[in-house]
């Protein structure tokens, strides 16, 4: 896949996060919730998830910007 990488929230169609993760494949999952996941993924991958109706995608910010903003932070 090509294109910009995004931090995105994926709301699973039908609220089935396990099913979304099983069908989506190749996602870098950063957070998992009951009805959604936060991932880092290529724009093409996100567009394909939308096209197939597997998830509602909310692009939060480009991964590079997120990493720049949080560089040097500790948890």
C-alpha positions, -999 to +999 in steps of 0.1 A: +000+000+000+011+036-005+001+070+006+003+090+038+001+071+071-027+083+095-036+079+131-073+070+127-102+059+148-121+030+132-157+025+144-165-011+136-196-018+114-221-034+137-198-027+167-178-059+161-142-049+168-130-085+167-146-091+134-132-058+120-096-068+131-100-103+116-111-089+082-090-058+080-055-073+085-023-054+087-034-026+110-010-012+136-035-011+165-026+016+191-058+014+213-086-011+214-121-002+228-154-021+229-167-005+198-137+010+181-099+009+176-073+036+171-048+026+145-019+038+124-026+029+088-018+038+052-044+061+035-051+034+009-058+008+036-082+032+053-100+040+020-104+003+014-120-003+048-144+025+040-151+012+005-159-023+019-181-009+046-161-026+074-156+006+094-164+043+097-130+059+095-121+092+113-086+104+103-072+121+134-038+133+121-009+121+100+014+098+119+045+120+112+027+150+128+016+129+158+052+116+164+067+151+160+043+165+185+049+138+210+086+133+205+104+133+239+073+126+260+074+098+285+044+079+299 
